Amino acid sequence: MGLNSSLFEPMDMSIAEVLLKEAKQILDNLKLPFFLRHGTCLGAVRDGAFISWDDDLDIGSVIGLHGLTDEIVIEAAAEFRNYGYSADVIDSELHISVDLKKNGVQMDWTCYRIIDGNIYQWPVLKIPASLHENLKEIEFLGTTFMVPNPPEEYFRLKYGADWITPKRAGEFEDEVLNLMEDRSTSTDSENVLQLADQHDEKLHTGSIKVVGFDGATVGGAEVTLAPTSVLTGLDKAKTNKDGFVYFSLPEEACYVVAIQLGDQKEILYLEELEPGVEYMYTPDPEHSTGRANALVAR
């Protein structure tokens, strides 16, 4: 793996249960409605348990619903700190994300902004805000939590028609990417994301070089780049004969990057990229899935 790369590891489920119940206590005391989302919601509704390989807790709220404002989110983050959490607040076009961590378990409380009647969940999937107006109460972990209503529609939009079938780690990412809009059909944004196999000095601000298992550059590898914080849609390009694709990034942020090398496809679900940097991708023969920050700045 690269010098800064890491592997997603399953969270400690006993600690996760304690923290999720504590988050409920904190937000209930503040009278802030929230819902389970992503894998936490899927496991709770479908399995009645956390997904065995899940690496974090996911909860959400919607700014503009139930009286939630930007200011209230900031105040709530401070309350989490009073309970011993680290709480990093990240404000973006699509949401305010509060990254919480305590006792080695990560919890992401994402407060979504409504854009034309929709919210956009990771990476950038369109979900009607209406699914979060009248939340559904479910029994989970010996107490009650709220989920999007109806949850089945939420799962269909988030994970596709086959959401009911349990997946192993690394199997769901490709289905999620296939549900995203590409750049040509996405909503207009002031920010631009673009991939190409030829460099345009007026447009492109960085590159990704693809190297194979043998250390040689790979031409014709398909690279997919998807944002997580702006509404631009994903884009794809194949590497040129020298193994390069060139990009323009809307901003420094986390991106999803997929690399197709022959029959093997690796989806890097959490890559911190910034404009003006050249990156290199090298596959890891021991880990075909689950890597984070695997792209190395050259």
C-alpha positions as CSV (number, residue, x, y, z in Angstrom):
1,M,0.0,0.0,0.0
2,G,1.0,3.7,-0.4
3,L,2.7,5.5,2.5
4,N,-0.5,7.3,3.6
5,S,-3.0,4.6,2.6
6,S,-5.0,2.6,5.2
7,L,-7.5,-0.2,5.2
8,F,-11.1,0.1,6.4
9,E,-11.5,-2.1,9.4
10,P,-14.8,-3.3,11.0
11,M,-15.8,-1.2,14.0
12,D,-16.1,-2.7,17.5
13,M,-19.8,-3.5,17.5
14,S,-20.2,-3.3,21.3
15,I,-18.7,0.2,21.4
16,A,-20.7,1.2,18.4
17,E,-23.9,0.2,20.1
18,V,-23.0,2.3,23.2
19,L,-22.1,5.4,21.0
20,L,-25.2,5.2,18.9
21,K,-27.4,5.1,22.0
22,E,-25.4,8.0,23.5
23,A,-25.8,10.0,20.2
24,K,-29.6,9.4,20.5
25,Q,-29.5,10.7,24.1
26,I,-27.6,13.8,23.1
27,L,-29.7,14.7,20.1
28,D,-33.0,13.8,21.9
29,N,-32.0,16.1,24.8
30,L,-31.4,18.9,22.2
31,K,-34.8,18.0,20.6
32,L,-33.0,17.5,17.2
33,P,-34.7,14.8,15.1
34,F,-32.2,12.5,13.3
35,F,-32.4,9.3,11.3
36,L,-30.2,6.3,10.7
37,R,-28.7,6.3,7.2
38,H,-26.4,4.3,4.9
39,G,-25.2,1.0,6.2
40,T,-26.4,1.7,9.8
41,C,-29.9,2.1,8.5
42,L,-29.7,-0.9,6.1
43,G,-28.4,-3.2,8.9
44,A,-31.0,-2.0,11.4
45,V,-34.0,-2.4,9.0
46,R,-33.0,-5.5,7.0
47,D,-31.0,-7.4,9.5
48,G,-31.9,-6.0,12.9
49,A,-28.2,-5.6,13.6
50,F,-25.1,-3.8,12.5
51,I,-23.6,-5.1,9.2
52,S,-20.7,-7.2,10.3
53,W,-18.0,-5.5,8.2
54,D,-19.3,-1.9,8.6
55,D,-16.5,0.5,9.7
56,D,-18.5,3.4,11.0
57,L,-21.9,4.7,12.3
58,D,-24.0,6.9,10.0
59,I,-26.8,9.2,11.2
60,G,-28.3,12.2,9.5
61,S,-30.6,15.2,9.7
62,V,-31.9,17.7,7.1
63,I,-31.3,21.4,7.4
64,G,-34.6,23.1,6.8
65,L,-36.7,20.3,8.2
66,H,-37.8,20.0,11.9
67,G,-36.4,23.4,12.6
68,L,-32.8,22.5,12.0
69,T,-30.4,25.4,11.0
70,D,-26.7,25.7,10.4
71,E,-26.2,27.4,13.7
72,I,-28.0,24.6,15.6
73,V,-25.7,22.0,14.0
74,I,-22.6,23.9,15.2
75,E,-24.1,24.1,18.7
76,A,-24.9,20.4,18.7
77,A,-21.3,19.6,17.6
78,A,-20.1,21.4,20.7
79,E,-22.4,19.4,22.9
80,F,-20.9,16.2,21.5
81,R,-17.5,17.5,22.5
82,N,-18.8,17.9,26.1
83,Y,-19.5,14.1,26.0
84,G,-15.9,13.4,25.0
85,Y,-16.2,13.1,21.3
86,S,-13.8,14.7,18.8
87,A,-16.1,16.6,16.4
88,D,-14.8,18.1,13.1
89,V,-17.3,20.2,11.3
90,I,-17.0,20.3,7.5
91,D,-19.3,22.7,5.5
92,S,-19.9,22.1,1.8
93,E,-22.3,22.8,-1.0
94,L,-24.4,19.7,-0.2
95,H,-24.3,19.3,3.6
96,I,-22.6,20.1,6.9
97,S,-20.8,17.0,8.0
98,V,-19.9,16.5,11.7
99,D,-17.2,13.8,11.9
100,L,-17.5,12.3,15.4
101,K,-15.1,9.9,17.0
102,K,-14.9,8.4,20.5
103,N,-13.3,5.2,21.9
104,G,-11.9,4.3,18.4
105,V,-15.3,4.3,16.6
106,Q,-16.2,6.8,13.9
107,M,-19.7,8.3,13.6
108,D,-20.7,10.6,10.8
109,W,-23.6,12.9,11.4
110,T,-24.4,14.5,8.1
111,C,-26.9,17.4,8.0
112,Y,-28.1,17.7,4.4
113,R,-29.1,20.8,2.5
114,I,-32.2,20.6,0.4
115,I,-31.5,21.4,-3.3
116,D,-34.6,21.5,-5.6
117,G,-36.5,19.2,-3.3
118,N,-33.7,16.6,-2.9
119,I,-30.8,15.8,-0.6
120,Y,-27.6,14.2,-2.0
121,Q,-26.1,11.3,-0.1
122,W,-22.6,9.9,-0.4
123,P,-21.1,9.9,-2.9
124,V,-23.7,12.2,-4.6
125,L,-26.9,10.2,-4.9
126,K,-30.2,12.1,-5.3
127,I,-32.8,11.2,-2.5
128,P,-36.1,13.1,-2.2
129,A,-36.2,15.2,0.9
130,S,-39.8,14.1,1.4
131,L,-38.6,10.7,2.6
132,H,-37.3,12.5,5.7
133,E,-40.3,14.7,6.5
134,N,-42.3,12.1,8.4
135,L,-39.7,9.7,9.7
136,K,-40.5,6.1,10.5
137,E,-39.8,4.7,14.0
138,I,-38.2,1.2,14.3
139,E,-37.0,-1.0,17.1
140,F,-33.3,-1.4,17.2
141,L,-30.8,-2.3,19.9
142,G,-33.5,-2.5,22.5
143,T,-34.7,1.1,21.9
144,T,-36.2,3.1,19.0
145,F,-34.6,5.0,16.2
146,M,-36.0,6.9,13.2
147,V,-35.4,6.0,9.6
148,P,-36.4,7.5,6.2
149,N,-40.0,6.7,5.3
150,P,-40.6,4.4,3.5
151,P,-37.2,2.8,4.1
152,E,-37.6,0.5,1.2
153,E,-37.7,3.4,-1.2
154,Y,-34.7,4.9,0.4
155,F,-32.7,1.7,0.0
156,R,-33.7,1.3,-3.6
157,L,-32.5,4.8,-4.4
158,K,-29.3,4.4,-2.3
159,Y,-28.3,0.8,-3.1
160,G,-30.3,-0.3,-6.1
161,A,-33.1,-2.8,-6.7
162,D,-31.1,-5.6,-5.1
163,W,-30.7,-3.9,-1.7
164,I,-32.4,-6.7,0.1
165,T,-29.5,-9.1,-0.7
166,P,-26.6,-8.9,1.8
167,K,-23.3,-7.9,0.2
168,R,-19.8,-8.5,1.4
169,A,-17.3,-5.7,1.9
170,G,-16.4,-4.2,-1.4
171,E,-19.4,-5.6,-3.4
172,F,-21.8,-2.6,-3.0
173,E,-19.6,0.3,-4.2
174,D,-19.9,-0.4,-7.9
175,E,-23.7,-0.5,-7.7
176,V,-23.7,2.8,-5.9
177,L,-21.5,4.4,-8.6
178,N,-23.8,3.1,-11.3
179,L,-26.7,5.0,-9.7
180,M,-24.9,8.3,-9.9
181,E,-25.5,10.8,-12.7
182,D,-22.6,11.4,-15.1
183,R,-21.2,14.9,-15.6
184,S,-23.2,15.5,-18.9
185,T,-26.6,15.0,-17.2
186,S,-25.9,16.4,-13.7
187,T,-27.3,19.7,-12.4
188,D,-25.3,22.7,-13.4
189,S,-22.8,23.8,-10.8
190,E,-20.3,26.6,-10.6
191,N,-17.7,23.9,-10.0
192,V,-16.3,21.8,-12.8
193,L,-15.1,18.2,-12.6
194,Q,-13.6,16.7,-15.8
195,L,-11.3,13.8,-16.8
196,A,-9.5,13.5,-20.1
197,D,-6.7,11.5,-21.6
198,Q,-5.1,14.6,-23.1
199,H,-3.8,17.5,-21.1
200,D,-5.4,21.0,-21.5
201,E,-3.3,23.5,-19.7
202,K,-6.2,25.9,-19.5
203,L,-8.5,23.4,-17.8
204,H,-6.6,20.6,-16.1
205,T,-5.0,21.1,-12.7
206,G,-3.6,17.6,-12.0
207,S,-3.3,14.0,-13.1
208,I,-3.6,10.4,-12.1
209,K,-0.9,8.0,-13.4
210,V,-2.0,4.3,-13.4
211,V,0.7,1.7,-12.8
212,G,0.1,-2.1,-13.0
213,F,1.2,-4.9,-10.8
214,D,4.5,-5.1,-12.6
215,G,5.3,-1.4,-12.0
216,A,4.8,-0.5,-15.7
217,T,2.4,2.3,-16.7
218,V,-0.9,1.1,-18.1
219,G,-2.6,2.6,-21.1
220,G,-6.3,2.1,-21.7
221,A,-7.2,1.7,-18.0
222,E,-10.6,3.2,-17.2
223,V,-10.6,5.8,-14.4
224,T,-13.8,7.0,-12.8
225,L,-13.9,10.1,-10.6
226,A,-16.9,11.0,-8.5
227,P,-17.2,14.0,-6.1
228,T,-18.8,13.7,-2.6
229,S,-19.3,17.4,-1.7
230,V,-20.5,19.2,-4.9
231,L,-23.2,18.6,-7.5
232,T,-21.2,17.9,-10.6
233,G,-21.8,14.2,-11.4
234,L,-19.1,11.7,-12.1
235,D,-16.8,11.5,-15.1
236,K,-14.8,8.8,-16.8
237,A,-11.7,8.6,-19.1
238,K,-9.2,6.0,-20.2
239,T,-5.5,6.5,-19.6
240,N,-3.3,7.5,-22.5
241,K,-0.4,5.4,-23.8
242,D,1.7,6.9,-21.0
243,G,-0.8,5.8,-18.3
244,F,-2.2,9.3,-17.5
245,V,-5.6,10.8,-17.1
246,Y,-5.8,14.5,-16.4
247,F,-8.4,16.2,-14.2
248,S,-10.0,19.4,-13.1
249,L,-11.3,19.2,-9.6
250,P,-14.0,21.5,-8.2
251,E,-12.3,21.7,-4.8
252,E,-10.1,20.0,-2.3
253,A,-12.3,17.3,-0.9
254,C,-12.9,13.6,-0.7
255,Y,-13.6,11.8,-3.9
256,V,-14.5,8.3,-5.0
257,V,-12.0,6.9,-7.6
258,A,-12.5,3.7,-9.5
259,I,-9.7,2.1,-11.5
260,Q,-10.4,-0.7,-14.0
261,L,-7.3,-2.7,-14.9
262,G,-8.4,-5.5,-17.3
263,D,-10.8,-7.7,-15.4
264,Q,-10.0,-6.1,-12.0
265,K,-11.7,-3.0,-10.7
266,E,-10.8,-1.3,-7.5
267,I,-13.1,1.3,-6.0
268,L,-11.3,3.7,-3.7
269,Y,-14.2,5.1,-1.7
270,L,-12.4,7.8,0.3
271,E,-9.6,9.6,-1.5
272,E,-8.5,13.1,-0.3
273,L,-7.6,14.9,-3.5
274,E,-6.7,18.5,-4.2
275,P,-6.2,20.6,-7.4
276,G,-2.7,21.1,-8.7
277,V,-1.4,17.7,-7.5
278,E,-0.2,14.7,-9.6
279,Y,-1.2,11.3,-8.2
280,M,-0.1,7.8,-8.9
281,Y,-2.3,4.6,-8.5
282,T,-0.6,1.3,-7.9
283,P,-2.7,-1.9,-7.2
284,D,-2.1,-3.9,-4.1
285,P,-2.0,-7.7,-4.8
286,E,-3.0,-8.4,-1.2
287,H,-5.9,-5.9,-1.0
288,S,-8.3,-5.4,-4.0
289,T,-10.8,-3.6,-1.8
290,G,-11.1,-1.6,1.4
291,R,-8.2,0.8,0.8
292,A,-8.4,4.6,1.7
293,N,-6.1,7.3,0.5
294,A,-4.3,4.8,-1.8
295,L,-3.4,7.4,-4.4
296,V,0.1,8.7,-3.8
297,A,1.1,12.3,-4.6
298,R,4.1,12.2,-7.0
